[in-house]
Amino acid sequence: MSGAMPRLHAAADVFRAVADANRRTLLDAMVSGETAVGQLAKASGLSYSAVSQHLAILREAGLVESRRKGRHQLYRLEPGPLSEVHAWAGRYERFWRNRLGRLKRLVEAT
């Protein structure tokens, strides 16, 4: 049982991390590759301090990795942990597809 606890905690961190719209904006800004904090601040409209705080949460969740290049810290998306979110959300995609299919059949029948 104790072996499952770290995995559950990690999954909860990923869900908590992507629950915030600002963090999702930062993740979106990193989709195309490594990005400096200044670029993330510009893309998100957040202050450097706010970006750094959000990046710390994303790093804790395993969604972001960083490396130093000269004076700059570059951040990149690590999408692996998003598989937990994708798997969970996928159940609801099937649910809505089924419901919309039934609605379509009902509308066509009337």
DRENDO-1510 file (C-alpha; in Angstrom, 1 decimal, always signed):
<recs>
REC; n; res; u; v; w
REC; 1; MET; +0.0; +0.0; +0.0 .
REC; 2; SER; +2.8; +2.4; +0.7 .
REC; 3; GLY; +4.1; +1.9; -2.8 .
REC; 4; ALA; +1.0; +3.4; -4.3 .
REC; 5; MET; +1.1; +6.5; -2.1 .
REC; 6; PRO; +3.9; +8.4; -4.0 .
REC; 7; ARG; +2.2; +7.7; -7.3 .
REC; 8; LEU; -1.1; +9.1; -6.0 .
REC; 9; HIS; +0.6; +12.1; -4.6 .
REC; 10; ALA; +2.4; +12.7; -7.9 .
REC; 11; ALA; -0.9; +12.5; -9.8 .
REC; 12; ALA; -2.5; +14.9; -7.4 .
REC; 13; ASP; +0.3; +17.3; -8.0 .
REC; 14; VAL; -0.2; +17.2; -11.8 .
REC; 15; PHE; -3.9; +17.8; -11.4 .
REC; 16; ARG; -3.3; +20.7; -9.0 .
REC; 17; ALA; -0.6; +22.1; -11.3 .
REC; 18; VAL; -2.8; +22.1; -14.4 .
REC; 19; ALA; -5.9; +23.4; -12.5 .
REC; 20; ASP; -4.5; +26.9; -12.7 .
REC; 21; ALA; -5.1; +28.8; -15.9 .
REC; 22; ASN; -1.8; +30.7; -15.6 .
REC; 23; ARG; +0.1; +27.5; -15.4 .
REC; 24; ARG; -1.7; +26.1; -18.4 .
REC; 25; THR; -0.7; +29.3; -20.3 .
REC; 26; LEU; +2.9; +28.7; -19.3 .
REC; 27; LEU; +2.8; +25.1; -20.4 .
REC; 28; ASP; +1.3; +26.2; -23.7 .
REC; 29; ALA; +4.1; +28.7; -24.2 .
REC; 30; MET; +6.7; +25.8; -23.8 .
REC; 31; VAL; +5.1; +23.4; -26.3 .
REC; 32; SER; +7.3; +24.7; -29.1 .
REC; 33; GLY; +10.5; +24.2; -27.1 .
REC; 34; GLU; +12.8; +25.7; -24.4 .
REC; 35; THR; +11.7; +29.1; -23.2 .
REC; 36; ALA; +13.3; +31.7; -21.0 .
REC; 37; VAL; +11.5; +33.2; -18.0 .
REC; 38; GLY; +11.3; +36.6; -19.8 .
REC; 39; GLN; +9.5; +34.9; -22.8 .
REC; 40; LEU; +7.2; +33.2; -20.4 .
REC; 41; ALA; +6.4; +36.4; -18.6 .
REC; 42; LYS; +5.6; +38.1; -21.9 .
REC; 43; ALA; +3.5; +35.2; -23.2 .
REC; 44; SER; +1.5; +35.0; -20.0 .
REC; 45; GLY; +1.3; +38.7; -19.0 .
REC; 46; LEU; +2.6; +37.7; -15.5 .
REC; 47; SER; +5.5; +39.3; -13.5 .
REC; 48; TYR; +8.8; +37.5; -13.4 .
REC; 49; SER; +8.1; +36.7; -9.7 .
REC; 50; ALA; +4.7; +35.1; -10.5 .
REC; 51; VAL; +6.1; +33.1; -13.4 .
REC; 52; SER; +8.9; +31.8; -11.1 .
REC; 53; GLN; +6.3; +30.8; -8.5 .
REC; 54; HIS; +4.2; +28.9; -11.1 .
REC; 55; LEU; +7.3; +27.3; -12.6 .
REC; 56; ALA; +8.2; +25.9; -9.1 .
REC; 57; ILE; +4.8; +24.2; -8.9 .
REC; 58; LEU; +5.1; +22.9; -12.4 .
REC; 59; ARG; +8.6; +21.5; -11.6 .
REC; 60; GLU; +7.4; +19.9; -8.4 .
REC; 61; ALA; +4.7; +18.1; -10.5 .
REC; 62; GLY; +7.3; +16.9; -13.0 .
REC; 63; LEU; +5.8; +18.9; -15.8 .
REC; 64; VAL; +8.7; +21.2; -16.4 .
REC; 65; GLU; +12.5; +20.8; -16.5 .
REC; 66; SER; +15.1; +23.5; -16.7 .
REC; 67; ARG; +18.7; +24.0; -17.6 .
REC; 68; ARG; +21.1; +26.9; -17.5 .
REC; 69; LYS; +22.5; +28.4; -20.7 .
REC; 70; GLY; +24.8; +31.3; -19.8 .
REC; 71; ARG; +22.9; +33.7; -17.7 .
REC; 72; HIS; +19.5; +32.4; -18.7 .
REC; 73; GLN; +17.5; +29.6; -17.2 .
REC; 74; LEU; +15.6; +27.8; -19.9 .
REC; 75; TYR; +12.4; +25.8; -19.2 .
REC; 76; ARG; +10.9; +23.0; -21.3 .
REC; 77; LEU; +7.7; +21.0; -21.1 .
REC; 78; GLU; +8.0; +17.4; -19.8 .
REC; 79; PRO; +4.7; +16.1; -21.0 .
REC; 80; GLY; +4.9; +12.6; -19.5 .
REC; 81; PRO; +2.9; +13.3; -16.3 .
REC; 82; LEU; +0.1; +14.8; -18.4 .
REC; 83; SER; -0.8; +11.2; -19.3 .
REC; 84; GLU; -2.6; +10.9; -16.0 .
REC; 85; VAL; -4.8; +14.0; -16.8 .
REC; 86; HIS; -5.3; +12.7; -20.4 .
REC; 87; ALA; -6.4; +9.3; -19.2 .
REC; 88; TRP; -8.8; +10.8; -16.6 .
REC; 89; ALA; -10.3; +13.3; -19.1 .
REC; 90; GLY; -10.6; +10.7; -21.8 .
REC; 91; ARG; -13.4; +8.9; -19.8 .
REC; 92; TYR; -15.4; +12.1; -19.9 .
REC; 93; GLU; -14.8; +12.5; -23.6 .
REC; 94; ARG; -16.4; +9.1; -24.2 .
REC; 95; PHE; -19.3; +10.1; -21.9 .
REC; 96; TRP; -20.0; +13.3; -23.8 .
REC; 97; ARG; -19.6; +11.6; -27.2 .
REC; 98; ASN; -22.2; +9.0; -26.1 .
REC; 99; ARG; -24.6; +11.6; -24.8 .
REC; 100; LEU; -24.3; +13.8; -27.9 .
REC; 101; GLY; -24.9; +10.8; -30.0 .
REC; 102; ARG; -28.1; +10.0; -28.2 .
REC; 103; LEU; -29.2; +13.6; -28.5 .
REC; 104; LYS; -28.5; +13.6; -32.2 .
REC; 105; ARG; -30.6; +10.4; -32.7 .
REC; 106; LEU; -33.4; +11.9; -30.6 .
REC; 107; VAL; -33.4; +15.1; -32.7 .
REC; 108; GLU; -33.3; +13.2; -35.9 .
REC; 109; ALA; -36.2; +11.0; -34.8 .
REC; 110; THR; -38.5; +13.9; -34.0 .
</recs>
